[in-house]
Each structure stands twice: as C-alpha cells, then as structure tokens.
Amino acid sequence: MKRVKVLFCFGTRPEAIKLAPVITLLKKDKRFDIKICVTAQHREMLDQVLGIFKIVPDHDLNIMAERQTLFDVSQKVLKGMKRVLEYEDPNLLIVQGDTTTSFIAVLSAFYKKIKIAHVEAGLRSYDKYQPFPEEINRRLISHIVDINFAPTQKSKQYLIKENIPGEIFITGNTVVDALHIIVKTKKAKLPMTFCDNNKVILLTVHRRENFGAPLSDIFNAIKRILSDNNFVEVAYPVHPNPNVARIANRELRGVKNIHLLKPLDYATFLKMMMRSDIILTDSGGIQEEAPTFGKPVLILRKKTERPEAIEFRTARLVGTNTSRIIIETQKLLSSAFEYRKLVQKNNPFGDGKAARRIHKYLLYYFGYTKKRPRDF
C-alpha cells in the first residue's frame, strides 16, 4: 500500500507542544511520510519547543512581524500555504487547536480539496469574543475538517449537537502526552530560588481579551495579595507581546516578592508549575496541564472552553475583577480545606496516550487496520 503523506501545520508554542507527541509517533511508522510546515506566528517561543522535541520543519513561512495583526497573519499564512500544499500535495493535513494559523491552514487545504484532521476539536465557550478570535476559529474549523480528534466526551457532544459533518474520535488531550515526555526525559532548573517556607503563585496572562483595563485589574490583585501575605512569592513569565509586557513592567517592576521572568522554555515552565502552590492564568493549556501535577488553578477569564476543569474541580473561574481574584486566592492560601477542593487525583483531560489513539485511528482511517480503535 502507498505511504500516506501527512502534512502538519502549526505556528505557536502551544500548537507545537500538543502536536509533538503525534509527530514523533507517526514518524516512527514507515506507513506515513511526515512533512512539517511552521508559520512561525510566534517565532522565538515556537523555536524553543522545536528544539526540545527535535522537530525540523520542512517548510518555514516565517511570517512573524512586529505588531502583526490578525489581517497580517491570515494573509501571509494563506499565501504561504498555497505554495506548500501545491509542492507537497499531502493526503492529509493535521492542525491543532484554534489559532489563526490553524484556521487559515484548514481553509487553504479545503480550497485544494485535501483531507483534514483537527487535533483538540470541539472546545466551545459559545461566546464569539471569549476567547477572541479562537472561539470562531475553532467553530469554523469544525465545519471544514474530515476528522475531529476530540479530547473529551464533552467536546464530542458539542460537535454532535452542532451536526458537525466530519468523523469524531475521542483521544484525550495530547498536552498530557507532551508533559509526560518532558518530565521523564528533560532536566530543567528553575531560573530563581524561592524561600523554603514561602507559598509560590505562578502567574501567566496573555489573552487579547485581557489587554488594557482587565490586565491592570489582575496586576492590582497581585500587588494586594503580596502586600497582605509576606510568605507569598509570585513567578511571572512575561509574555513578549507589547500589550502585555509594557503594562507588566510599568505596574509590577520593583514590587517585592514578584519575579518578572523572560518566557521560559517548556521544560523549565513545567518545572515551575511543579514548584508552584497555586496557578493564576488565562491560558487554556495550563488548565489541562495543572491537574497532572495536582495544582489548583484560578482562571483569569469570564468564560472557559474547558468546562471539564470546573466540573471535575481542578480549577475555578474567577474572571479579572480585582476583589474576586484576591478573595479566591486568599481562600487557597489560608484554608487547607479550600485548597484540597481543587486538587484531584486524576486529570480529566487525558492519560498520556492520546497520540497513540490518533495513530491507531489514522491506521484505521487509511485502511491499514479494519477495527476501529476505542475512544478515550
């Protein structure tokens, strides 16, 4: 049987992290011919992950520019993908998540009538501006692709409710695979030391909907938490986006017990997550990763497309209101009972075997095996 040519396209660090286990596994199977296209929607942070997982792109669109807009990214990816798809002519395009890179790559493959698979399909907040533009990106992707690799039962149900035409297979989330690989194989050191008896809060904020006043409200909460608790330290890897970095440096530089850090490579970031006691974040991926390490998460957003985190009590939605953030953080700092409420033994998002399920399903889809594999 002819080898199946699979083209992966991604452009940001989270996409690379979540696709790396799938790429690594499929490359070991001679029945697949694997090609990699990166758009470098985020350049430096993407390259860190490529290095960690030893992924060498076959095509690099290198689109990142200072102060790029969604219009810029969309236009460059569309033109670049036309050239790549015509050159490679793959049997299948695989994308991940809900970035502009993913959506435009899917649109490009649709124009060329190429089969498409979507890793992490079916996430929904049902608010088109929360998160922006990701919510609409993933909804549009779902209506185009041929295979939906849904991470959870709930994400599958969302797709069914919307009458999505493609096939649906539940895999678990590949980010759990990735962190298992890194924890086992990569040694990392923290970029700073903390006092032994201090509680450590890991802070990450970067979403567009939090730019401006919401970001200031979050930082005001952090300053108040630190002033009220001299046994607390905050580690904050500052996102390089000027809309974040400018305000962070203006409002947090020089505040006692806060460590403003450059973006961390993935292995170091996981090490920081393991050392932390509480995580405050607007990231989607961290909501999926933190339960593996038993770390409670306070979500700095109005809505989350990962309701499993709320339902399985591994996270709590607190928004960006200064008072609410302070109250919920203080509960976790002062009450062992409240803390234990958000620490569960099992990760509802995956078991570290998602990439294997995707591999098995593709063998079934392309006729190498007859029996459909079991869902997560």
C-alpha angles and dihedrals in degrees: 000000000000117000116258112239110217122189118199117200124189139143113187137060096252091051091050092049093051096044097043095082091050093047092048093050097045092048089062091058113080090204088075129064105205124205126179128210120182122188093193091220080163108028112186098034091047093051091055091062094043087057095047094051094035093237115163114195120226090203128028116187090185093200101158115123133169113277092000118182131214087256090056094048094046095049095047095046092048093052094042095048091052089061094044095048093048091050098045101030092197127197090223138018117207121198132170135221128334112304124134087251090058095047096046092044089053091048090051092051090048090055088054093044092239121154114254135202123195120207113207095021125173103036110147141175093170091222110105092210097045102099103010125238094350098074093060093039093059094042091054092044091055092059093053107041127090099212124038113198098198116195097211143018090254093055089051090052091052090054093048091049089054092049091238107191100215128086117274126213125171113226110159117244118302091215088077089055090051097051091047089054094048096045090052099043110026127067115206136178127214113250091230141019126247129207107265097238097040125107113236124216117196111209127193126169128163112129120130093231089061096053115119121003097011090055091051090049090053092049091048088055091051092051091050093048091052094046091050096045118045090182093064129092126186124212111199121180099200115224111236094231105117090226087064104030095050095055093039093055093044096050105029107031108115096012109142117254096010120117113205105201137185114247109291126227113249097257092051091045091055089049088053091049091053091050094048125093098201132018123211111189149145090205121117096205094055090057086061098042102044097067090063088062095039094244120150115232130208108199113220095207138088093234138016129208088207102071090163087078090060096040094049091043098239093122142021127216109231105158122208102294108129096221094046092051091050094048095048094044092048090053090058093044096050106031125060088192093057090045094053090052089071098042115087131176097229132051109233091203101062153326102229095265101092095108090053090053091050090049092051093047093052090051087053094044094053094044102254091120130027103209119079109234121241121266123243 
